[in-house]
């Protein structure tokens, strides 16, 4: 795929992937699903969902390090 095609694809995704709303309940559902999947697959990750207003969801799973939180 050419650079122009990639750019057009990314621009289309940017246009089409707009949420009409996202609240704390949504963050809980998304974060819990991601954390649950990561636990099942024993992934040592941190999951963090935040907005300028603050942290909406955070989980630091077994094996995750302080660096994971710093990277977020």
C-alpha positions in Angstrom: 0.0 0.0 0.0 1.4 3.4 -0.9 1.9 6.2 1.5 -1.0 8.1 -0.1 -3.3 5.1 0.3 -2.3 4.7 4.0 -3.0 8.4 4.6 -6.4 8.2 2.9 -7.2 5.1 5.0 -6.1 6.8 8.2 -8.1 9.9 7.4 -11.2 7.8 6.7 -10.8 6.0 10.0 -10.4 9.4 11.8 -13.6 10.6 10.3 -15.6 7.3 10.9 -14.3 6.4 14.4 -15.9 9.2 16.4 -17.7 8.4 19.6 -20.9 10.2 20.2 -20.4 9.8 23.9 -18.1 8.2 26.4 -18.7 8.2 30.2 -17.4 6.4 33.3 -19.7 3.5 32.7 -18.3 3.1 29.2 -14.8 3.3 30.5 -15.6 0.6 33.1 -17.0 -1.7 30.4 -14.0 -1.2 28.0 -11.4 -1.3 30.8 -12.9 -4.3 32.5 -13.0 -6.2 29.1 -9.4 -5.4 28.3 -8.2 -6.3 31.8 -10.2 -9.5 31.8 -8.8 -10.6 28.5 -5.3 -9.7 29.6 -5.7 -11.7 32.8 -6.9 -14.7 30.9 -3.9 -14.5 28.6 -1.6 -13.7 31.5 -0.4 -10.5 30.0 1.6 -8.3 32.4 0.1 -5.0 31.4 -1.5 -1.9 32.8 -4.8 -0.7 31.4 -5.6 3.0 31.7 -8.4 5.1 30.4 -8.5 8.8 31.0 -9.8 12.1 29.8 -8.6 15.6 30.6 -11.1 15.4 33.5 -9.2 12.5 35.1 -8.7 8.8 35.3 -11.8 6.8 34.4 -10.3 3.3 34.7 -6.9 1.9 35.8 -5.7 -1.6 36.4 -2.2 -2.8 36.9 -2.2 -6.6 36.3 0.1 -9.2 37.8 3.6 -8.9 36.3 3.2 -5.3 35.3 5.9 -3.0 36.6 6.0 0.6 37.7 7.4 1.4 34.2 4.1 0.3 32.8 2.4 3.1 34.7 5.1 5.6 33.7 4.6 4.7 30.0 0.9 5.4 30.3 
